Amino acid sequence: MKSPEIIVVSKEGKNYEKVVHYLDKKESIGSIRRVDTIGEALEVIYLEGADLLIADVAFHKEKKTQTRLRKKFVKKPGVNEDVVKIKKYIREHYMDSLSLKILSEEAGICSGHLSRIFRKKEGVSIGTYIERCRMEKARELLLDEKMRVQDISRKVGYKNVSYFSKCFKKIYGFSPSEFRLDRGM
């Protein structure tokens, strides 16, 4: 049987060593990761998974042997896992030609289902999400005044510079050139 992967929520490492010592005595454990907040723990769970979440770590000083740990067994996310996987894929491949077909093959689910769950979870379509990722990267690249707008548009996945400028203006309210002028470049 595989040893469980454990996430321990322990602000600034407080009581973390005691938890690890306690777990070593009580359970056969796999990897242990410390995070500061429940939010960080959930992010790790969704991105990488975990078998056990330990939160609200408190040790009672009155009785040295008494330890209170609140454990929650974590179910691997289902639908959310697919959305997280696709978001990660988009962030890593924003410069490539992306389509719903390519993304659904990557997730291993049908395109209609992927489209529905993505919109439900993120509140936007996959196409809008791709466009936003590309525009965020373009905005970063525009801060480098040595790069030409044409090169930036190709680098973020747009073959047509005027379409790139139109999309940029739609999201930010000004063209890439106006963005640079506004920044004093």
Buried (B, 14 or more C-beta within 10 A) or exposed (E): EEEBBBBBBBEEEEBBEBBBEBBEEEEEBEEBEBBEEEEBBBEBBBBEBBBBBBBEBEBEEEEEEEBEBEEEEBEEBEBBBBBBBBBEBBEEBBBEEBEBEBBBEBBEBEBEEBBEBBBEBBEEEBEBBBBBBBBBBBBEBBEEEEEEBEEBBBBBBBEEBEEBBEBBBEBBEBBBEBBBEEEEE
